[in-house]
């Protein structure tokens, strides 16, 4: 959909997530979910059909996202989406 990879501030990955959310809301208001893939690619859809697993996703410290900490800001790595609604 849109790549924000060239402008990522790695110390503020939450800004990339916010940019994706704003882009999806402004351009695709019918989409209810969006995901960050490959650290900065923004993808969106009307729903998410698969169970959400935190495989190959990283947090703001570049550590793997933990299922036990759902409030953690995360990004999908290569070939992985971290999905937000």
C-alpha positions in Angstrom: 0.0 0.0 0.0 2.6 2.5 1.1 6.2 2.3 2.3 7.5 4.5 5.1 10.8 2.7 5.2 13.0 5.5 3.7 12.0 7.9 6.5 12.0 5.7 9.6 13.4 7.2 12.8 14.4 3.9 14.5 14.3 5.5 17.9 10.6 6.5 17.3 9.1 3.5 15.4 5.7 4.5 16.9 5.7 7.5 14.5 5.9 5.1 11.5 2.9 3.2 12.9 1.0 6.5 13.4 1.8 7.6 9.8 0.4 4.3 8.5 -2.8 4.7 10.6 -3.3 8.2 9.3 -2.6 7.2 5.7 -5.1 4.3 5.9 -7.8 6.4 7.6 -7.4 9.2 5.1 -7.2 7.1 2.0 -9.0 3.9 2.8 -11.7 4.7 5.5 -13.5 1.4 4.8 -10.5 -0.6 6.1 -10.7 -1.5 9.8 -7.2 -3.0 10.2 -3.7 -2.1 9.1 -0.4 -3.8 9.6 3.3 -2.9 9.5 5.4 -5.3 7.5 9.2 -5.3 6.9 9.7 -2.5 9.5 7.8 0.2 7.6 5.6 -1.0 4.8 2.0 -0.1 5.5 -0.7 -2.6 4.5 -4.5 -2.5 5.2 -7.7 -4.4 4.8 -11.3 -4.6 5.9 -10.6 -7.4 8.3 -8.0 -9.9 9.4 -8.9 -13.5 8.8 -6.0 -15.3 10.5 -5.2 -15.6 14.2 -2.8 -12.9 15.2 0.6 -14.3 16.3 3.7 -12.3 17.1 6.1 -14.3 15.0 9.0 -12.4 13.5 7.8 -9.1 15.0 10.0 -6.7 16.9 9.4 -4.0 19.5 10.9 -0.6 19.8 14.1 -2.1 21.4 14.3 -4.6 18.4 13.5 -7.5 20.7 10.9 -10.1 19.7 7.3 -9.0 20.6 6.0 -11.0 23.5 2.4 -12.4 23.6 2.4 -11.6 27.3 2.7 -7.8 26.6 -0.1 -7.0 24.1 0.3 -3.2 24.8 3.8 -3.2 23.4 4.3 -1.2 20.1 5.6 -3.6 17.5 6.4 -3.8 13.8 6.5 -6.8 11.5 9.8 -7.8 10.2 10.4 -9.3 6.7 7.3 -11.2 5.5 5.5 -10.6 8.7 2.7 -8.2 9.6 2.0 -6.8 13.0 -1.7 -5.9 12.8 -3.5 -3.0 14.4 -7.2 -2.2 14.5 
